[in-house]
Amino acid sequence: MAEAVQLFFKNYVNFQGRSRRAEYWWPVLMNLIISWSLTGLAIIVGGGFDALGTLGFNFLGWVFYVASVLWGLFVFLPGLSVTVRRLHDRIMSGWWLLGFIVAILIPFVNLIAIIAYLVIMAMEGTSGPNKFGADPKSGHDVGVFS
């Protein structure tokens, strides 16, 4: 897990080559836990929503809320690059990501697009080299459940 997260940050602007599933999914899990924790703390500690449904944060709530937003900005570019490399591992251009984003914005198509995206990200990459580079499994071993 630690190696996958290190690769996530080390290759934060590398849109070339390929990434294994572990290099994608471990950082996704880490980012979800951190984002949800910061947002949850903002709501719990900060007072959450008032009766009208608007944010009623106190100072500490805003601190956690801003930390959550800053974390999202911090991991945006590395997340984008690892997603493109993950698509490369499936012999798909990084432009497919833009297609998924557009499809997610279309009502009734968005559920299908999200499911397709998750399935593609979970599928094993192609064996051996492809047009985007060498097989990432041949260089190092990052076990998903090790």
ABEGO torsion letter per residue (X at the ends): XAAAAAAAAAAAABABEBBBAAAAAAAAAAAAAAAAAAAAAAAAAAGEBBAAGBBABBAAAAAAAAAAAAAAAAAAAAAAAAAAAAAAAAGBBAAAAAAAAAAAABBGAAAAAAAAAAAAAABBBBBEBBAAEBBAAAABBBBAAX
